[in-house]
Amino acid sequence: MLAIMIMTGVVGINSISLLQKEKAYAARERELLQQISVEEARTKELEEFATYTKTKKYAEEVAKDKLGLVYENEIIFQEVD
């Protein structure tokens, strides 16, 4: 009889431990799913930017901003300090 009571106690303690682990794993799963969602959004932004960098508009912006190039008949206004 004593052996059965001890085994019941051990099983009860182990089940409590397993429930705590289950809660920890569920919390970790939610955290990982949130990270996946964030990374998927970031991936989408990067794909859109990659597509944008292949457009003529992007090339024109880079030429103007970084290289200072303008169209032949374009008028440039500069700020006076």
PDB file of N, CA, C and O in Angstrom:
ATOM      1  N   MET A   1       0.819  -1.192   0.000  1.00  0.00           N
ATOM      2  CA  MET A   1       0.000   0.000   0.000  1.00  0.00           C
ATOM      3  C   MET A   1       0.864   1.258   0.000  1.00  0.00           C
ATOM      4  O   MET A   1       0.564   2.231  -0.691  1.00  0.00           O
ATOM      5  N   LEU A   2       1.930   1.225   0.777  1.00  0.00           N
ATOM      6  CA  LEU A   2       2.838   2.356   0.867  1.00  0.00           C
ATOM      7  C   LEU A   2       3.501   2.629  -0.486  1.00  0.00           C
ATOM      8  O   LEU A   2       3.691   3.783  -0.871  1.00  0.00           O
ATOM      9  N   ALA A   3       3.844   1.570  -1.191  1.00  0.00           N
ATOM     10  CA  ALA A   3       4.478   1.715  -2.502  1.00  0.00           C
ATOM     11  C   ALA A   3       3.534   2.403  -3.484  1.00  0.00           C
ATOM     12  O   ALA A   3       3.966   3.235  -4.281  1.00  0.00           O
ATOM     13  N   ILE A   4       2.269   2.064  -3.431  1.00  0.00           N
ATOM     14  CA  ILE A   4       1.279   2.689  -4.317  1.00  0.00           C
ATOM     15  C   ILE A   4       1.137   4.172  -3.993  1.00  0.00           C
ATOM     16  O   ILE A   4       1.035   4.992  -4.905  1.00  0.00           O
ATOM     17  N   MET A   5       1.129   4.523  -2.733  1.00  0.00           N
ATOM     18  CA  MET A   5       1.011   5.918  -2.326  1.00  0.00           C
ATOM     19  C   MET A   5       2.242   6.717  -2.759  1.00  0.00           C
ATOM     20  O   MET A   5       2.121   7.858  -3.204  1.00  0.00           O
ATOM     21  N   ILE A   6       3.418   6.118  -2.627  1.00  0.00           N
ATOM     22  CA  ILE A   6       4.651   6.801  -3.050  1.00  0.00           C
ATOM     23  C   ILE A   6       4.645   7.005  -4.560  1.00  0.00           C
ATOM     24  O   ILE A   6       5.001   8.077  -5.049  1.00  0.00           O
ATOM     25  N   MET A   7       4.242   5.981  -5.290  1.00  0.00           N
ATOM     26  CA  MET A   7       4.189   6.101  -6.749  1.00  0.00           C
ATOM     27  C   MET A   7       3.172   7.152  -7.170  1.00  0.00           C
ATOM     28  O   MET A   7       3.420   7.913  -8.106  1.00  0.00           O
ATOM     29  N   THR A   8       2.039   7.204  -6.496  1.00  0.00           N
ATOM     30  CA  THR A   8       1.025   8.218  -6.791  1.00  0.00           C
ATOM     31  C   THR A   8       1.585   9.608  -6.540  1.00  0.00           C
ATOM     32  O   THR A   8       1.351  10.522  -7.331  1.00  0.00           O
ATOM     33  N   GLY A   9       2.316   9.777  -5.457  1.00  0.00           N
ATOM     34  CA  GLY A   9       2.942  11.072  -5.153  1.00  0.00           C
ATOM     35  C   GLY A   9       3.960  11.469  -6.202  1.00  0.00           C
ATOM     36  O   GLY A   9       3.990  12.623  -6.630  1.00  0.00           O
ATOM     37  N   VAL A  10       4.784  10.541  -6.619  1.00  0.00           N
ATOM     38  CA  VAL A  10       5.802  10.810  -7.640  1.00  0.00           C
ATOM     39  C   VAL A  10       5.145  11.188  -8.960  1.00  0.00           C
ATOM     40  O   VAL A  10       5.564  12.139  -9.620  1.00  0.00           O
ATOM     41  N   VAL A  11       4.118  10.444  -9.338  1.00  0.00           N
ATOM     42  CA  VAL A  11       3.405  10.739 -10.586  1.00  0.00           C
ATOM     43  C   VAL A  11       2.749  12.117 -10.501  1.00  0.00           C
ATOM     44  O   VAL A  11       2.760  12.870 -11.475  1.00  0.00           O
ATOM     45  N   GLY A  12       2.186  12.446  -9.358  1.00  0.00           N
ATOM     46  CA  GLY A  12       1.559  13.762  -9.175  1.00  0.00           C
ATOM     47  C   GLY A  12       2.572  14.887  -9.300  1.00  0.00           C
ATOM     48  O   GLY A  12       2.303  15.901  -9.944  1.00  0.00           O
ATOM     49  N   ILE A  13       3.732  14.712  -8.685  1.00  0.00           N
ATOM     50  CA  ILE A  13       4.789  15.734  -8.770  1.00  0.00           C
ATOM     51  C   ILE A  13       5.296  15.860 -10.202  1.00  0.00           C
ATOM     52  O   ILE A  13       5.514  16.969 -10.690  1.00  0.00           O
ATOM     53  N   ASN A  14       5.480  14.743 -10.866  1.00  0.00           N
ATOM     54  CA  ASN A  14       5.934  14.785 -12.263  1.00  0.00           C
ATOM     55  C   ASN A  14       4.901  15.451 -13.166  1.00  0.00           C
ATOM     56  O   ASN A  14       5.271  16.170 -14.095  1.00  0.00           O
ATOM     57  N   SER A  15       3.627  15.228 -12.910  1.00  0.00           N
ATOM     58  CA  SER A  15       2.598  15.847 -13.749  1.00  0.00           C
ATOM     59  C   SER A  15       2.597  17.363 -13.556  1.00  0.00           C
ATOM     60  O   SER A  15       2.386  18.104 -14.517  1.00  0.00           O
ATOM     61  N   ILE A  16       2.829  17.832 -12.339  1.00  0.00           N
ATOM     62  CA  ILE A  16       2.921  19.272 -12.092  1.00  0.00           C
ATOM     63  C   ILE A  16       4.113  19.850 -12.843  1.00  0.00           C
ATOM     64  O   ILE A  16       4.013  20.917 -13.448  1.00  0.00           O
ATOM     65  N   SER A  17       5.230  19.150 -12.804  1.00  0.00           N
ATOM     66  CA  SER A  17       6.431  19.590 -13.520  1.00  0.00           C
ATOM     67  C   SER A  17       6.170  19.651 -15.027  1.00  0.00           C
ATOM     68  O   SER A  17       6.589  20.591 -15.702  1.00  0.00           O
ATOM     69  N   LEU A  18       5.482  18.652 -15.534  1.00  0.00           N
ATOM     70  CA  LEU A  18       5.166  18.630 -16.964  1.00  0.00           C
ATOM     71  C   LEU A  18       4.230  19.763 -17.348  1.00  0.00           C
ATOM     72  O   LEU A  18       4.389  20.349 -18.419  1.00  0.00           O
ATOM     73  N   LEU A  19       3.268  20.086 -16.511  1.00  0.00           N
ATOM     74  CA  LEU A  19       2.367  21.200 -16.795  1.00  0.00           C
ATOM     75  C   LEU A  19       3.125  22.523 -16.839  1.00  0.00           C
ATOM     76  O   LEU A  19       2.842  23.375 -17.682  1.00  0.00           O
ATOM     77  N   GLN A  20       4.080  22.696 -15.940  1.00  0.00           N
ATOM     78  CA  GLN A  20       4.888  23.912 -15.950  1.00  0.00           C
ATOM     79  C   GLN A  20       5.728  23.993 -17.220  1.00  0.00           C
ATOM     80  O   GLN A  20       5.851  25.064 -17.815  1.00  0.00           O
ATOM     81  N   LYS A  21       6.297  22.886 -17.632  1.00  0.00           N
ATOM     82  CA  LYS A  21       7.072  22.866 -18.868  1.00  0.00           C
ATOM     83  C   LYS A  21       6.184  23.175 -20.069  1.00  0.00           C
ATOM     84  O   LYS A  21       6.590  23.885 -20.989  1.00  0.00           O
ATOM     85  N   GLU A  22       4.971  22.636 -20.046  1.00  0.00           N
ATOM     86  CA  GLU A  22       4.037  22.876 -21.143  1.00  0.00           C
ATOM     87  C   GLU A  22       3.717  24.368 -21.254  1.00  0.00           C
ATOM     88  O   GLU A  22       3.670  24.908 -22.359  1.00  0.00           O
ATOM     89  N   LYS A  23       3.500  25.031 -20.131  1.00  0.00           N
ATOM     90  CA  LYS A  23       3.231  26.470 -20.136  1.00  0.00           C
ATOM     91  C   LYS A  23       4.429  27.244 -20.669  1.00  0.00           C
ATOM     92  O   LYS A  23       4.265  28.189 -21.440  1.00  0.00           O
ATOM     93  N   ALA A  24       5.630  26.850 -20.264  1.00  0.00           N
ATOM     94  CA  ALA A  24       6.847  27.522 -20.741  1.00  0.00           C
ATOM     95  C   ALA A  24       7.012  27.330 -22.248  1.00  0.00           C
ATOM     96  O   ALA A  24       7.360  28.268 -22.966  1.00  0.00           O
ATOM     97  N   TYR A  25       6.760  26.117 -22.720  1.00  0.00           N
ATOM     98  CA  TYR A  25       6.870  25.849 -24.153  1.00  0.00           C
ATOM     99  C   TYR A  25       5.814  26.618 -24.948  1.00  0.00           C
ATOM    100  O   TYR A  25       6.094  27.097 -26.046  1.00  0.00           O
ATOM    101  N   ALA A  26       4.617  26.738 -24.406  1.00  0.00           N
ATOM    102  CA  ALA A  26       3.554  27.490 -25.090  1.00  0.00           C
ATOM    103  C   ALA A  26       3.931  28.965 -25.182  1.00  0.00           C
ATOM    104  O   ALA A  26       3.696  29.601 -26.209  1.00  0.00           O
ATOM    105  N   ALA A  27       4.512  29.509 -24.123  1.00  0.00           N
ATOM    106  CA  ALA A  27       4.947  30.911 -24.143  1.00  0.00           C
ATOM    107  C   ALA A  27       6.058  31.099 -25.164  1.00  0.00           C
ATOM    108  O   ALA A  27       6.060  32.083 -25.903  1.00  0.00           O
ATOM    109  N   ARG A  28       6.990  30.179 -25.213  1.00  0.00           N
ATOM    110  CA  ARG A  28       8.093  30.250 -26.183  1.00  0.00           C
ATOM    111  C   ARG A  28       7.557  30.140 -27.607  1.00  0.00           C
ATOM    112  O   ARG A  28       8.046  30.815 -28.513  1.00  0.00           O
ATOM    113  N   GLU A  29       6.559  29.295 -27.801  1.00  0.00           N
ATOM    114  CA  GLU A  29       5.956  29.146 -29.130  1.00  0.00           C
ATOM    115  C   GLU A  29       5.311  30.457 -29.575  1.00  0.00           C
ATOM    116  O   GLU A  29       5.476  30.876 -30.721  1.00  0.00           O
ATOM    117  N   ARG A  30       4.576  31.106 -28.669  1.00  0.00           N
ATOM    118  CA  ARG A  30       3.960  32.391 -29.010  1.00  0.00           C
ATOM    119  C   ARG A  30       5.021  33.425 -29.372  1.00  0.00           C
ATOM    120  O   ARG A  30       4.856  34.189 -30.322  1.00  0.00           O
ATOM    121  N   GLU A  31       6.100  33.442 -28.615  1.00  0.00           N
ATOM    122  CA  GLU A  31       7.186  34.381 -28.886  1.00  0.00           C
ATOM    123  C   GLU A  31       7.813  34.126 -30.256  1.00  0.00           C
ATOM    124  O   GLU A  31       8.081  35.062 -31.009  1.00  0.00           O
ATOM    125  N   LEU A  32       8.040  32.867 -30.567  1.00  0.00           N
ATOM    126  CA  LEU A  32       8.636  32.515 -31.861  1.00  0.00           C
ATOM    127  C   LEU A  32       7.687  32.824 -33.018  1.00  0.00           C
ATOM    128  O   LEU A  32       8.127  33.271 -34.077  1.00  0.00           O
ATOM    129  N   LEU A  33       6.400  32.592 -32.824  1.00  0.00           N
ATOM    130  CA  LEU A  33       5.429  32.918 -33.868  1.00  0.00           C
ATOM    131  C   LEU A  33       5.393  34.428 -34.122  1.00  0.00           C
ATOM    132  O   LEU A  33       5.247  34.866 -35.263  1.00  0.00           O
ATOM    133  N   GLN A  34       5.525  35.210 -33.066  1.00  0.00           N
ATOM    134  CA  GLN A  34       5.566  36.658 -33.217  1.00  0.00           C
ATOM    135  C   GLN A  34       6.824  37.075 -33.978  1.00  0.00           C
ATOM    136  O   GLN A  34       6.766  37.947 -34.845  1.00  0.00           O
ATOM    137  N   GLN A  35       7.950  36.459 -33.658  1.00  0.00           N
ATOM    138  CA  GLN A  35       9.190  36.764 -34.363  1.00  0.00           C
ATOM    139  C   GLN A  35       9.080  36.383 -35.840  1.00  0.00           C
ATOM    140  O   GLN A  35       9.579  37.098 -36.709  1.00  0.00           O
ATOM    141  N   ILE A  36       8.436  35.270 -36.113  1.00  0.00           N
ATOM    142  CA  ILE A  36       8.235  34.856 -37.505  1.00  0.00           C
ATOM    143  C   ILE A  36       7.411  35.896 -38.240  1.00  0.00           C
ATOM    144  O   ILE A  36       7.723  36.250 -39.377  1.00  0.00           O
ATOM    145  N   SER A  37       6.367  36.382 -37.601  1.00  0.00           N
ATOM    146  CA  SER A  37       5.513  37.394 -38.218  1.00  0.00           C
ATOM    147  C   SER A  37       6.304  38.663 -38.530  1.00  0.00           C
ATOM    148  O   SER A  37       6.164  39.240 -39.609  1.00  0.00           O
ATOM    149  N   VAL A  38       7.128  39.089 -37.590  1.00  0.00           N
ATOM    150  CA  VAL A  38       7.946  40.286 -37.795  1.00  0.00           C
ATOM    151  C   VAL A  38       8.927  40.081 -38.944  1.00  0.00           C
ATOM    152  O   VAL A  38       9.101  40.966 -39.782  1.00  0.00           O
ATOM    153  N   GLU A  39       9.557  38.930 -38.983  1.00  0.00           N
ATOM    154  CA  GLU A  39      10.529  38.654 -40.035  1.00  0.00           C
ATOM    155  C   GLU A  39       9.862  38.510 -41.403  1.00  0.00           C
ATOM    156  O   GLU A  39      10.450  38.884 -42.417  1.00  0.00           O
ATOM    157  N   GLU A  40       8.650  37.976 -41.440  1.00  0.00           N
ATOM    158  CA  GLU A  40       7.929  37.886 -42.714  1.00  0.00           C
ATOM    159  C   GLU A  40       7.590  39.279 -43.238  1.00  0.00           C
ATOM    160  O   GLU A  40       7.678  39.534 -44.439  1.00  0.00           O
ATOM    161  N   ALA A  41       7.202  40.178 -42.336  1.00  0.00           N
ATOM    162  CA  ALA A  41       6.922  41.560 -42.746  1.00  0.00           C
ATOM    163  C   ALA A  41       8.195  42.227 -43.252  1.00  0.00           C
ATOM    164  O   ALA A  41       8.169  42.950 -44.248  1.00  0.00           O
ATOM    165  N   ARG A  42       9.299  41.984 -42.572  1.00  0.00           N
ATOM    166  CA  ARG A  42      10.584  42.559 -42.985  1.00  0.00           C
ATOM    167  C   ARG A  42      10.997  42.012 -44.345  1.00  0.00           C
ATOM    168  O   ARG A  42      11.507  42.753 -45.186  1.00  0.00           O
ATOM    169  N   THR A  43      10.782  40.731 -44.561  1.00  0.00           N
ATOM    170  CA  THR A  43      11.103  40.110 -45.847  1.00  0.00           C
ATOM    171  C   THR A  43      10.289  40.742 -46.964  1.00  0.00           C
ATOM    172  O   THR A  43      10.803  41.007 -48.051  1.00  0.00           O
ATOM    173  N   LYS A  44       9.020  40.981 -46.684  1.00  0.00           N
ATOM    174  CA  LYS A  44       8.159  41.610 -47.688  1.00  0.00           C
ATOM    175  C   LYS A  44       8.664  43.012 -48.022  1.00  0.00           C
ATOM    176  O   LYS A  44       8.700  43.397 -49.191  1.00  0.00           O
ATOM    177  N   GLU A  45       9.057  43.782 -46.995  1.00  0.00           N
ATOM    178  CA  GLU A  45       9.596  45.124 -47.237  1.00  0.00           C
ATOM    179  C   GLU A  45      10.861  45.061 -48.083  1.00  0.00           C
ATOM    180  O   GLU A  45      11.036  45.859 -49.004  1.00  0.00           O
ATOM    181  N   LEU A  46      11.736  44.121 -47.775  1.00  0.00           N
ATOM    182  CA  LEU A  46      12.977  43.982 -48.540  1.00  0.00           C
ATOM    183  C   LEU A  46      12.716  43.574 -49.985  1.00  0.00           C
ATOM    184  O   LEU A  46      13.393  44.043 -50.900  1.00  0.00           O
ATOM    185  N   GLU A  47      11.737  42.705 -50.185  1.00  0.00           N
ATOM    186  CA  GLU A  47      11.392  42.306 -51.551  1.00  0.00           C
ATOM    187  C   GLU A  47      10.829  43.489 -52.334  1.00  0.00           C
ATOM    188  O   GLU A  47      11.145  43.670 -53.510  1.00  0.00           O
ATOM    189  N   GLU A  48       9.992  44.296 -51.674  1.00  0.00           N
ATOM    190  CA  GLU A  48       9.447  45.479 -52.334  1.00  0.00           C
ATOM    191  C   GLU A  48      10.554  46.472 -52.667  1.00  0.00           C
ATOM    192  O   GLU A  48      10.544  47.080 -53.738  1.00  0.00           O
ATOM    193  N   PHE A  49      11.512  46.640 -51.747  1.00  0.00           N
ATOM    194  CA  PHE A  49      12.623  47.545 -52.007  1.00  0.00           C
ATOM    195  C   PHE A  49      13.487  47.024 -53.153  1.00  0.00           C
ATOM    196  O   PHE A  49      13.940  47.798 -53.995  1.00  0.00           O
ATOM    197  N   ALA A  50      13.713  45.704 -53.181  1.00  0.00           N
ATOM    198  CA  ALA A  50      14.497  45.114 -54.266  1.00  0.00           C
ATOM    199  C   ALA A  50      13.809  45.356 -55.611  1.00  0.00           C
ATOM    200  O   ALA A  50      14.468  45.646 -56.609  1.00  0.00           O
ATOM    201  N   THR A  51      12.499  45.235 -55.629  1.00  0.00           N
ATOM    202  CA  THR A  51      11.752  45.502 -56.858  1.00  0.00           C
ATOM    203  C   THR A  51      11.856  46.979 -57.231  1.00  0.00           C
ATOM    204  O   THR A  51      12.029  47.319 -58.401  1.00  0.00           O
ATOM    205  N   TYR A  52      11.748  47.853 -56.230  1.00  0.00           N
ATOM    206  CA  TYR A  52      11.830  49.297 -56.460  1.00  0.00           C
ATOM    207  C   TYR A  52      13.200  49.700 -57.001  1.00  0.00           C
ATOM    208  O   TYR A  52      13.291  50.584 -57.853  1.00  0.00           O
ATOM    209  N   THR A  53      14.264  49.063 -56.514  1.00  0.00           N
ATOM    210  CA  THR A  53      15.602  49.438 -56.969  1.00  0.00           C
ATOM    211  C   THR A  53      15.838  49.097 -58.440  1.00  0.00           C
ATOM    212  O   THR A  53      16.812  49.555 -59.038  1.00  0.00           O
ATOM    213  N   LYS A  54      14.963  48.309 -59.009  1.00  0.00           N
ATOM    214  CA  LYS A  54      15.105  47.951 -60.421  1.00  0.00           C
ATOM    215  C   LYS A  54      14.303  48.881 -61.333  1.00  0.00           C
ATOM    216  O   LYS A  54      14.258  48.671 -62.545  1.00  0.00           O
ATOM    217  N   THR A  55      13.670  49.908 -60.757  1.00  0.00           N
ATOM    218  CA  THR A  55      12.852  50.815 -61.559  1.00  0.00           C
ATOM    219  C   THR A  55      13.674  52.012 -62.038  1.00  0.00           C
ATOM    220  O   THR A  55      14.738  52.318 -61.499  1.00  0.00           O
ATOM    221  N   LYS A  56      13.152  52.670 -63.055  1.00  0.00           N
ATOM    222  CA  LYS A  56      13.801  53.859 -63.601  1.00  0.00           C
ATOM    223  C   LYS A  56      13.744  55.002 -62.580  1.00  0.00           C
ATOM    224  O   LYS A  56      14.687  55.786 -62.469  1.00  0.00           O
ATOM    225  N   LYS A  57      12.656  55.090 -61.849  1.00  0.00           N
ATOM    226  CA  LYS A  57      12.501  56.151 -60.860  1.00  0.00           C
ATOM    227  C   LYS A  57      13.614  56.085 -59.810  1.00  0.00           C
ATOM    228  O   LYS A  57      14.163  57.115 -59.418  1.00  0.00           O
ATOM    229  N   TYR A  58      13.943  54.884 -59.360  1.00  0.00           N
ATOM    230  CA  TYR A  58      15.005  54.725 -58.372  1.00  0.00           C
ATOM    231  C   TYR A  58      16.347  55.152 -58.965  1.00  0.00           C
ATOM    232  O   TYR A  58      17.126  55.839 -58.304  1.00  0.00           O
ATOM    233  N   ALA A  59      16.615  54.755 -60.189  1.00  0.00           N
ATOM    234  CA  ALA A  59      17.868  55.128 -60.849  1.00  0.00           C
ATOM    235  C   ALA A  59      17.980  56.645 -60.967  1.00  0.00           C
ATOM    236  O   ALA A  59      19.055  57.210 -60.768  1.00  0.00           O
ATOM    237  N   GLU A  60      16.865  57.301 -61.292  1.00  0.00           N
ATOM    238  CA  GLU A  60      16.866  58.762 -61.396  1.00  0.00           C
ATOM    239  C   GLU A  60      17.131  59.412 -60.038  1.00  0.00           C
ATOM    240  O   GLU A  60      17.891  60.375 -59.944  1.00  0.00           O
ATOM    241  N   GLU A  61      16.507  58.884 -58.993  1.00  0.00           N
ATOM    242  CA  GLU A  61      16.719  59.437 -57.655  1.00  0.00           C
ATOM    243  C   GLU A  61      18.179  59.309 -57.228  1.00  0.00           C
ATOM    244  O   GLU A  61      18.757  60.251 -56.685  1.00  0.00           O
ATOM    245  N   VAL A  62      18.765  58.156 -57.471  1.00  0.00           N
ATOM    246  CA  VAL A  62      20.167  57.958 -57.099  1.00  0.00           C
ATOM    247  C   VAL A  62      21.059  58.882 -57.915  1.00  0.00           C
ATOM    248  O   VAL A  62      21.998  59.470 -57.378  1.00  0.00           O
ATOM    249  N   ALA A  63      20.777  59.014 -59.201  1.00  0.00           N
ATOM    250  CA  ALA A  63      21.581  59.888 -60.060  1.00  0.00           C
ATOM    251  C   ALA A  63      21.502  61.338 -59.580  1.00  0.00           C
ATOM    252  O   ALA A  63      22.509  62.046 -59.588  1.00  0.00           O
ATOM    253  N   LYS A  64      20.341  61.775 -59.171  1.00  0.00           N
ATOM    254  CA  LYS A  64      20.191  63.152 -58.700  1.00  0.00           C
ATOM    255  C   LYS A  64      20.804  63.343 -57.315  1.00  0.00           C
ATOM    256  O   LYS A  64      21.578  64.275 -57.098  1.00  0.00           O
ATOM    257  N   ASP A  65      20.458  62.463 -56.384  1.00  0.00           N
ATOM    258  CA  ASP A  65      20.882  62.639 -55.002  1.00  0.00           C
ATOM    259  C   ASP A  65      22.371  62.361 -54.788  1.00  0.00           C
ATOM    260  O   ASP A  65      23.052  63.129 -54.109  1.00  0.00           O
ATOM    261  N   LYS A  66      22.858  61.310 -55.342  1.00  0.00           N
ATOM    262  CA  LYS A  66      24.236  60.896 -55.061  1.00  0.00           C
ATOM    263  C   LYS A  66      25.241  61.455 -56.069  1.00  0.00           C
ATOM    264  O   LYS A  66      26.376  61.775 -55.713  1.00  0.00           O
ATOM    265  N   LEU A  67      24.818  61.569 -57.316  1.00  0.00           N
ATOM    266  CA  LEU A  67      25.752  61.989 -58.358  1.00  0.00           C
ATOM    267  C   LEU A  67      25.534  63.425 -58.818  1.00  0.00           C
ATOM    268  O   LEU A  67      26.372  63.985 -59.525  1.00  0.00           O
ATOM    269  N   GLY A  68      24.428  64.017 -58.426  1.00  0.00           N
ATOM    270  CA  GLY A  68      24.146  65.399 -58.802  1.00  0.00           C
ATOM    271  C   GLY A  68      23.775  65.573 -60.266  1.00  0.00           C
ATOM    272  O   GLY A  68      23.879  66.679 -60.796  1.00  0.00           O
ATOM    273  N   LEU A  69      23.355  64.533 -60.915  1.00  0.00           N
ATOM    274  CA  LEU A  69      22.988  64.601 -62.323  1.00  0.00           C
ATOM    275  C   LEU A  69      21.573  65.170 -62.479  1.00  0.00           C
ATOM    276  O   LEU A  69      20.719  64.985 -61.611  1.00  0.00           O
ATOM    277  N   VAL A  70      21.342  65.864 -63.599  1.00  0.00           N
ATOM    278  CA  VAL A  70      20.024  66.422 -63.893  1.00  0.00           C
ATOM    279  C   VAL A  70      19.722  66.211 -65.369  1.00  0.00           C
ATOM    280  O   VAL A  70      20.613  65.909 -66.163  1.00  0.00           O
ATOM    281  N   TYR A  71      18.453  66.373 -65.726  1.00  0.00           N
ATOM    282  CA  TYR A  71      18.082  66.320 -67.138  1.00  0.00           C
ATOM    283  C   TYR A  71      18.589  67.568 -67.844  1.00  0.00           C
ATOM    284  O   TYR A  71      18.877  68.582 -67.207  1.00  0.00           O
ATOM    285  N   GLU A  72      18.692  67.487 -69.133  1.00  0.00           N
ATOM    286  CA  GLU A  72      19.266  68.556 -69.932  1.00  0.00           C
ATOM    287  C   GLU A  72      18.509  69.878 -69.771  1.00  0.00           C
ATOM    288  O   GLU A  72      19.139  70.926 -69.630  1.00  0.00           O
ATOM    289  N   ASN A  73      17.194  69.852 -69.789  1.00  0.00           N
ATOM    290  CA  ASN A  73      16.400  71.077 -69.706  1.00  0.00           C
ATOM    291  C   ASN A  73      15.867  71.346 -68.306  1.00  0.00           C
ATOM    292  O   ASN A  73      14.960  72.163 -68.145  1.00  0.00           O
ATOM    293  N   GLU A  74      16.394  70.695 -67.317  1.00  0.00           N
ATOM    294  CA  GLU A  74      15.906  70.828 -65.951  1.00  0.00           C
ATOM    295  C   GLU A  74      16.537  72.054 -65.286  1.00  0.00           C
ATOM    296  O   GLU A  74      17.737  72.293 -65.418  1.00  0.00           O
ATOM    297  N   ILE A  75      15.722  72.819 -64.576  1.00  0.00           N
ATOM    298  CA  ILE A  75      16.210  74.009 -63.882  1.00  0.00           C
ATOM    299  C   ILE A  75      16.404  73.647 -62.404  1.00  0.00           C
ATOM    300  O   ILE A  75      15.521  73.068 -61.771  1.00  0.00           O
ATOM    301  N   ILE A  76      17.564  73.996 -61.878  1.00  0.00           N
ATOM    302  CA  ILE A  76      17.904  73.689 -60.496  1.00  0.00           C
ATOM    303  C   ILE A  76      17.865  74.986 -59.693  1.00  0.00           C
ATOM    304  O   ILE A  76      18.447  75.995 -60.090  1.00  0.00           O
ATOM    305  N   PHE A  77      17.178  74.942 -58.574  1.00  0.00           N
ATOM    306  CA  PHE A  77      17.169  76.068 -57.650  1.00  0.00           C
ATOM    307  C   PHE A  77      18.010  75.686 -56.446  1.00  0.00           C
ATOM    308  O   PHE A  77      17.876  74.597 -55.888  1.00  0.00           O
ATOM    309  N   GLN A  78      18.886  76.613 -56.059  1.00  0.00           N
ATOM    310  CA  GLN A  78      19.727  76.357 -54.886  1.00  0.00           C
ATOM    311  C   GLN A  78      19.379  77.343 -53.802  1.00  0.00           C
ATOM    312  O   GLN A  78      19.036  78.496 -54.063  1.00  0.00           O
ATOM    313  N   GLU A  79      19.476  76.866 -52.579  1.00  0.00           N
ATOM    314  CA  GLU A  79      19.217  77.705 -51.419  1.00  0.00           C
ATOM    315  C   GLU A  79      20.356  78.686 -51.221  1.00  0.00           C
ATOM    316  O   GLU A  79      21.527  78.343 -51.380  1.00  0.00           O
ATOM    317  N   VAL A  80      19.999  79.900 -50.876  1.00  0.00           N
ATOM    318  CA  VAL A  80      21.013  80.905 -50.576  1.00  0.00           C
ATOM    319  C   VAL A  80      21.155  80.996 -49.074  1.00  0.00           C
ATOM    320  O   VAL A  80      20.173  81.203 -48.360  1.00  0.00           O
ATOM    321  N   ASP A  81      22.372  80.842 -48.595  1.00  0.00           N
ATOM    322  CA  ASP A  81      22.611  80.905 -47.146  1.00  0.00           C
ATOM    323  C   ASP A  81      22.734  82.321 -46.661  1.00  0.00           C
ATOM    324  O   ASP A  81      22.937  82.549 -45.468  1.00  0.00           O
TER     325      ASP A  81
END
